[in-house]
Amino acid sequence: MGGITHIPIWADHSIDDPVVPYREGRFGKPGTWTLMNALESAGARITRGEWANDLPKAEFEARSRALLNRARRAGSHVLFTSYTPGTTPVSPHFAWAQTYENDVVIDWLFDQSR
C-alpha cells in the first residue's frame, strides 16, 4: 500500500452503510476504515472527521472546509469523512449524494493533478 500513500484521496462513508462495509465486510473484505488505517500504517497522514450527513448545505460545507484546513495545516493529503449512523438521507449507502453537491470537495477535487 506504500505505493499510493502520496496520492490525494478524500474518502467518505456512512458508518451504517449496509452495502459497502465501513469496517469489515463479508468474507473478511476490508472496509474503508480499514483501508484508511492501512494507508496510515504505510506512512500516509490521514485527516479524519465525522458529522451528520443530513446537515444543511452551508453547515456541511463548513465542516468539510474545516477538515480540509486541518489537513493542510497538518501536511495531510488524505482525508476521510465518516457520517454518523442514521443521518444519510434515503439510504445509508447514498453517502456520496451530499458529497457530490459539496462545493468544498468539488473544488478540492479539481485542484488535484498528476
MODELLER restraints for C-alpha pairs under 7 A, 6 or more apart:
rsr = mdl.restraints
at = mdl.atoms
rsr.add(forms.Gaussian(group=physical.xy_distance, feature=features.Distance(at['CA:1:A'], at['CA:39:A']), mean=6.39, stdev=0.5))
rsr.add(forms.Gaussian(group=physical.xy_distance, feature=features.Distance(at['CA:1:A'], at['CA:42:A']), mean=6.34, stdev=0.5))
rsr.add(forms.Gaussian(group=physical.xy_distance, feature=features.Distance(at['CA:2:A'], at['CA:42:A']), mean=5.05, stdev=0.5))
rsr.add(forms.Gaussian(group=physical.xy_distance, feature=features.Distance(at['CA:2:A'], at['CA:43:A']), mean=6.99, stdev=0.5))
rsr.add(forms.Gaussian(group=physical.xy_distance, feature=features.Distance(at['CA:5:A'], at['CA:39:A']), mean=6.21, stdev=0.5))
rsr.add(forms.Gaussian(group=physical.xy_distance, feature=features.Distance(at['CA:5:A'], at['CA:42:A']), mean=6.94, stdev=0.5))
rsr.add(forms.Gaussian(group=physical.xy_distance, feature=features.Distance(at['CA:5:A'], at['CA:43:A']), mean=6.52, stdev=0.5))
rsr.add(forms.Gaussian(group=physical.xy_distance, feature=features.Distance(at['CA:5:A'], at['CA:44:A']), mean=4.97, stdev=0.5))
rsr.add(forms.Gaussian(group=physical.xy_distance, feature=features.Distance(at['CA:8:A'], at['CA:77:A']), mean=4.92, stdev=0.5))
rsr.add(forms.Gaussian(group=physical.xy_distance, feature=features.Distance(at['CA:8:A'], at['CA:78:A']), mean=5.42, stdev=0.5))
rsr.add(forms.Gaussian(group=physical.xy_distance, feature=features.Distance(at['CA:9:A'], at['CA:77:A']), mean=6.60, stdev=0.5))
rsr.add(forms.Gaussian(group=physical.xy_distance, feature=features.Distance(at['CA:9:A'], at['CA:78:A']), mean=4.69, stdev=0.5))
rsr.add(forms.Gaussian(group=physical.xy_distance, feature=features.Distance(at['CA:9:A'], at['CA:79:A']), mean=6.13, stdev=0.5))
rsr.add(forms.Gaussian(group=physical.xy_distance, feature=features.Distance(at['CA:10:A'], at['CA:78:A']), mean=5.80, stdev=0.5))
rsr.add(forms.Gaussian(group=physical.xy_distance, feature=features.Distance(at['CA:10:A'], at['CA:79:A']), mean=4.54, stdev=0.5))
rsr.add(forms.Gaussian(group=physical.xy_distance, feature=features.Distance(at['CA:10:A'], at['CA:80:A']), mean=5.71, stdev=0.5))
rsr.add(forms.Gaussian(group=physical.xy_distance, feature=features.Distance(at['CA:11:A'], at['CA:79:A']), mean=6.24, stdev=0.5))
rsr.add(forms.Gaussian(group=physical.xy_distance, feature=features.Distance(at['CA:11:A'], at['CA:80:A']), mean=4.82, stdev=0.5))
rsr.add(forms.Gaussian(group=physical.xy_distance, feature=features.Distance(at['CA:11:A'], at['CA:81:A']), mean=6.25, stdev=0.5))
rsr.add(forms.Gaussian(group=physical.xy_distance, feature=features.Distance(at['CA:12:A'], at['CA:80:A']), mean=5.61, stdev=0.5))
rsr.add(forms.Gaussian(group=physical.xy_distance, feature=features.Distance(at['CA:12:A'], at['CA:81:A']), mean=4.52, stdev=0.5))
rsr.add(forms.Gaussian(group=physical.xy_distance, feature=features.Distance(at['CA:12:A'], at['CA:82:A']), mean=5.70, stdev=0.5))
rsr.add(forms.Gaussian(group=physical.xy_distance, feature=features.Distance(at['CA:13:A'], at['CA:22:A']), mean=6.73, stdev=0.5))
rsr.add(forms.Gaussian(group=physical.xy_distance, feature=features.Distance(at['CA:13:A'], at['CA:81:A']), mean=6.52, stdev=0.5))
rsr.add(forms.Gaussian(group=physical.xy_distance, feature=features.Distance(at['CA:13:A'], at['CA:82:A']), mean=5.12, stdev=0.5))
rsr.add(forms.Gaussian(group=physical.xy_distance, feature=features.Distance(at['CA:13:A'], at['CA:83:A']), mean=6.12, stdev=0.5))
rsr.add(forms.Gaussian(group=physical.xy_distance, feature=features.Distance(at['CA:13:A'], at['CA:95:A']), mean=5.85, stdev=0.5))
rsr.add(forms.Gaussian(group=physical.xy_distance, feature=features.Distance(at['CA:14:A'], at['CA:82:A']), mean=5.73, stdev=0.5))
rsr.add(forms.Gaussian(group=physical.xy_distance, feature=features.Distance(at['CA:14:A'], at['CA:83:A']), mean=4.49, stdev=0.5))
rsr.add(forms.Gaussian(group=physical.xy_distance, feature=features.Distance(at['CA:14:A'], at['CA:84:A']), mean=6.55, stdev=0.5))
rsr.add(forms.Gaussian(group=physical.xy_distance, feature=features.Distance(at['CA:14:A'], at['CA:85:A']), mean=6.60, stdev=0.5))
rsr.add(forms.Gaussian(group=physical.xy_distance, feature=features.Distance(at['CA:14:A'], at['CA:88:A']), mean=6.95, stdev=0.5))
rsr.add(forms.Gaussian(group=physical.xy_distance, feature=features.Distance(at['CA:14:A'], at['CA:92:A']), mean=5.77, stdev=0.5))
rsr.add(forms.Gaussian(group=physical.xy_distance, feature=features.Distance(at['CA:14:A'], at['CA:93:A']), mean=6.79, stdev=0.5))
rsr.add(forms.Gaussian(group=physical.xy_distance, feature=features.Distance(at['CA:14:A'], at['CA:95:A']), mean=5.67, stdev=0.5))
rsr.add(forms.Gaussian(group=physical.xy_distance, feature=features.Distance(at['CA:15:A'], at['CA:22:A']), mean=5.61, stdev=0.5))
rsr.add(forms.Gaussian(group=physical.xy_distance, feature=features.Distance(at['CA:15:A'], at['CA:82:A']), mean=6.26, stdev=0.5))
rsr.add(forms.Gaussian(group=physical.xy_distance, feature=features.Distance(at['CA:15:A'], at['CA:83:A']), mean=5.84, stdev=0.5))
rsr.add(forms.Gaussian(group=physical.xy_distance, feature=features.Distance(at['CA:15:A'], at['CA:84:A']), mean=6.09, stdev=0.5))
rsr.add(forms.Gaussian(group=physical.xy_distance, feature=features.Distance(at['CA:15:A'], at['CA:85:A']), mean=5.54, stdev=0.5))
rsr.add(forms.Gaussian(group=physical.xy_distance, feature=features.Distance(at['CA:16:A'], at['CA:85:A']), mean=5.15, stdev=0.5))
rsr.add(forms.Gaussian(group=physical.xy_distance, feature=features.Distance(at['CA:16:A'], at['CA:92:A']), mean=5.93, stdev=0.5))
rsr.add(forms.Gaussian(group=physical.xy_distance, feature=features.Distance(at['CA:17:A'], at['CA:92:A']), mean=4.67, stdev=0.5))
rsr.add(forms.Gaussian(group=physical.xy_distance, feature=features.Distance(at['CA:17:A'], at['CA:93:A']), mean=4.79, stdev=0.5))
rsr.add(forms.Gaussian(group=physical.xy_distance, feature=features.Distance(at['CA:18:A'], at['CA:92:A']), mean=6.95, stdev=0.5))
rsr.add(forms.Gaussian(group=physical.xy_distance, feature=features.Distance(at['CA:18:A'], at['CA:93:A']), mean=6.55, stdev=0.5))
rsr.add(forms.Gaussian(group=physical.xy_distance, feature=features.Distance(at['CA:19:A'], at['CA:93:A']), mean=6.25, stdev=0.5))
rsr.add(forms.Gaussian(group=physical.xy_distance, feature=features.Distance(at['CA:21:A'], at['CA:31:A']), mean=4.68, stdev=0.5))
rsr.add(forms.Gaussian(group=physical.xy_distance, feature=features.Distance(at['CA:21:A'], at['CA:32:A']), mean=6.97, stdev=0.5))
rsr.add(forms.Gaussian(group=physical.xy_distance, feature=features.Distance(at['CA:22:A'], at['CA:31:A']), mean=4.60, stdev=0.5))
rsr.add(forms.Gaussian(group=physical.xy_distance, feature=features.Distance(at['CA:22:A'], at['CA:32:A']), mean=5.22, stdev=0.5))
rsr.add(forms.Gaussian(group=physical.xy_distance, feature=features.Distance(at['CA:22:A'], at['CA:33:A']), mean=5.76, stdev=0.5))
rsr.add(forms.Gaussian(group=physical.xy_distance, feature=features.Distance(at['CA:23:A'], at['CA:30:A']), mean=6.48, stdev=0.5))
rsr.add(forms.Gaussian(group=physical.xy_distance, feature=features.Distance(at['CA:23:A'], at['CA:31:A']), mean=4.33, stdev=0.5))
rsr.add(forms.Gaussian(group=physical.xy_distance, feature=features.Distance(at['CA:23:A'], at['CA:32:A']), mean=6.22, stdev=0.5))
rsr.add(forms.Gaussian(group=physical.xy_distance, feature=features.Distance(at['CA:23:A'], at['CA:33:A']), mean=5.12, stdev=0.5))
rsr.add(forms.Gaussian(group=physical.xy_distance, feature=features.Distance(at['CA:23:A'], at['CA:34:A']), mean=5.74, stdev=0.5))
rsr.add(forms.Gaussian(group=physical.xy_distance, feature=features.Distance(at['CA:24:A'], at['CA:30:A']), mean=4.89, stdev=0.5))
rsr.add(forms.Gaussian(group=physical.xy_distance, feature=features.Distance(at['CA:24:A'], at['CA:31:A']), mean=4.86, stdev=0.5))
rsr.add(forms.Gaussian(group=physical.xy_distance, feature=features.Distance(at['CA:25:A'], at['CA:31:A']), mean=6.10, stdev=0.5))
rsr.add(forms.Gaussian(group=physical.xy_distance, feature=features.Distance(at['CA:40:A'], at['CA:46:A']), mean=6.20, stdev=0.5))
rsr.add(forms.Gaussian(group=physical.xy_distance, feature=features.Distance(at['CA:45:A'], at['CA:76:A']), mean=5.09, stdev=0.5))
rsr.add(forms.Gaussian(group=physical.xy_distance, feature=features.Distance(at['CA:45:A'], at['CA:78:A']), mean=6.53, stdev=0.5))
rsr.add(forms.Gaussian(group=physical.xy_distance, feature=features.Distance(at['CA:46:A'], at['CA:76:A']), mean=6.15, stdev=0.5))
rsr.add(forms.Gaussian(group=physical.xy_distance, feature=features.Distance(at['CA:46:A'], at['CA:78:A']), mean=5.06, stdev=0.5))
rsr.add(forms.Gaussian(group=physical.xy_distance, feature=features.Distance(at['CA:46:A'], at['CA:79:A']), mean=5.71, stdev=0.5))
rsr.add(forms.Gaussian(group=physical.xy_distance, feature=features.Distance(at['CA:47:A'], at['CA:71:A']), mean=5.53, stdev=0.5))
rsr.add(forms.Gaussian(group=physical.xy_distance, feature=features.Distance(at['CA:47:A'], at['CA:76:A']), mean=6.50, stdev=0.5))
rsr.add(forms.Gaussian(group=physical.xy_distance, feature=features.Distance(at['CA:47:A'], at['CA:78:A']), mean=6.30, stdev=0.5))
rsr.add(forms.Gaussian(group=physical.xy_distance, feature=features.Distance(at['CA:47:A'], at['CA:79:A']), mean=4.78, stdev=0.5))
rsr.add(forms.Gaussian(group=physical.xy_distance, feature=features.Distance(at['CA:47:A'], at['CA:80:A']), mean=6.20, stdev=0.5))
rsr.add(forms.Gaussian(group=physical.xy_distance, feature=features.Distance(at['CA:48:A'], at['CA:79:A']), mean=5.87, stdev=0.5))
rsr.add(forms.Gaussian(group=physical.xy_distance, feature=features.Distance(at['CA:48:A'], at['CA:80:A']), mean=4.76, stdev=0.5))
rsr.add(forms.Gaussian(group=physical.xy_distance, feature=features.Distance(at['CA:48:A'], at['CA:81:A']), mean=5.86, stdev=0.5))
rsr.add(forms.Gaussian(group=physical.xy_distance, feature=features.Distance(at['CA:49:A'], at['CA:67:A']), mean=6.51, stdev=0.5))
rsr.add(forms.Gaussian(group=physical.xy_distance, feature=features.Distance(at['CA:49:A'], at['CA:80:A']), mean=6.37, stdev=0.5))
rsr.add(forms.Gaussian(group=physical.xy_distance, feature=features.Distance(at['CA:49:A'], at['CA:81:A']), mean=4.90, stdev=0.5))
rsr.add(forms.Gaussian(group=physical.xy_distance, feature=features.Distance(at['CA:49:A'], at['CA:82:A']), mean=6.20, stdev=0.5))
rsr.add(forms.Gaussian(group=physical.xy_distance, feature=features.Distance(at['CA:50:A'], at['CA:81:A']), mean=5.60, stdev=0.5))
rsr.add(forms.Gaussian(group=physical.xy_distance, feature=features.Distance(at['CA:50:A'], at['CA:82:A']), mean=4.59, stdev=0.5))
rsr.add(forms.Gaussian(group=physical.xy_distance, feature=features.Distance(at['CA:50:A'], at['CA:83:A']), mean=5.57, stdev=0.5))
rsr.add(forms.Gaussian(group=physical.xy_distance, feature=features.Distance(at['CA:50:A'], at['CA:84:A']), mean=6.58, stdev=0.5))
rsr.add(forms.Gaussian(group=physical.xy_distance, feature=features.Distance(at['CA:51:A'], at['CA:82:A']), mean=6.69, stdev=0.5))
rsr.add(forms.Gaussian(group=physical.xy_distance, feature=features.Distance(at['CA:51:A'], at['CA:83:A']), mean=5.27, stdev=0.5))
rsr.add(forms.Gaussian(group=physical.xy_distance, feature=features.Distance(at['CA:51:A'], at['CA:84:A']), mean=5.68, stdev=0.5))
rsr.add(forms.Gaussian(group=physical.xy_distance, feature=features.Distance(at['CA:52:A'], at['CA:83:A']), mean=5.28, stdev=0.5))
rsr.add(forms.Gaussian(group=physical.xy_distance, feature=features.Distance(at['CA:52:A'], at['CA:84:A']), mean=5.05, stdev=0.5))
rsr.add(forms.Gaussian(group=physical.xy_distance, feature=features.Distance(at['CA:52:A'], at['CA:87:A']), mean=5.33, stdev=0.5))
rsr.add(forms.Gaussian(group=physical.xy_distance, feature=features.Distance(at['CA:53:A'], at['CA:83:A']), mean=5.44, stdev=0.5))
rsr.add(forms.Gaussian(group=physical.xy_distance, feature=features.Distance(at['CA:53:A'], at['CA:84:A']), mean=6.99, stdev=0.5))
rsr.add(forms.Gaussian(group=physical.xy_distance, feature=features.Distance(at['CA:53:A'], at['CA:87:A']), mean=5.17, stdev=0.5))
rsr.add(forms.Gaussian(group=physical.xy_distance, feature=features.Distance(at['CA:53:A'], at['CA:88:A']), mean=4.98, stdev=0.5))
rsr.add(forms.Gaussian(group=physical.xy_distance, feature=features.Distance(at['CA:54:A'], at['CA:87:A']), mean=5.43, stdev=0.5))
rsr.add(forms.Gaussian(group=physical.xy_distance, feature=features.Distance(at['CA:54:A'], at['CA:88:A']), mean=5.85, stdev=0.5))
rsr.add(forms.Gaussian(group=physical.xy_distance, feature=features.Distance(at['CA:54:A'], at['CA:89:A']), mean=6.41, stdev=0.5))
rsr.add(forms.Gaussian(group=physical.xy_distance, feature=features.Distance(at['CA:61:A'], at['CA:102:A']), mean=6.10, stdev=0.5))
rsr.add(forms.Gaussian(group=physical.xy_distance, feature=features.Distance(at['CA:61:A'], at['CA:104:A']), mean=6.11, stdev=0.5))
rsr.add(forms.Gaussian(group=physical.xy_distance, feature=features.Distance(at['CA:64:A'], at['CA:104:A']), mean=6.52, stdev=0.5))
rsr.add(forms.Gaussian(group=physical.xy_distance, feature=features.Distance(at['CA:65:A'], at['CA:104:A']), mean=6.17, stdev=0.5))
rsr.add(forms.Gaussian(group=physical.xy_distance, feature=features.Distance(at['CA:71:A'], at['CA:77:A']), mean=6.64, stdev=0.5))
rsr.add(forms.Gaussian(group=physical.xy_distance, feature=features.Distance(at['CA:88:A'], at['CA:94:A']), mean=6.75, stdev=0.5))
rsr.add(forms.Gaussian(group=physical.xy_distance, feature=features.Distance(at['CA:88:A'], at['CA:95:A']), mean=6.13, stdev=0.5))
rsr.add(forms.Gaussian(group=physical.xy_distance, feature=features.Distance(at['CA:99:A'], at['CA:105:A']), mean=6.89, stdev=0.5))
